């Protein structure tokens, strides 16, 4: 995935990669699996976000989505890398 705001997520449990992928896609994220336990994730640009803040905006949104998903899956850990 090409893009300056794409972030990587790794999971402790590779069996849940598909579940996280589906969840993030329902949140309107672009998701690409880049390893057995890793995803590259990006969000669409939003109108009204500060110019030049795309990466930080994406990180905040993806972090929020990931926190919700983790509440639904407390048995695993997911790590977000900027």
Secondary structure, 3 states (H helix, E strand, C coil): CCCCCCEEEEECCHHHHHHHHHHHHHCCEEEEEEECCEEEEEECCCCCCCCCCHHHHHHHHHHHHHHHHHHHCCCCCEEEEC
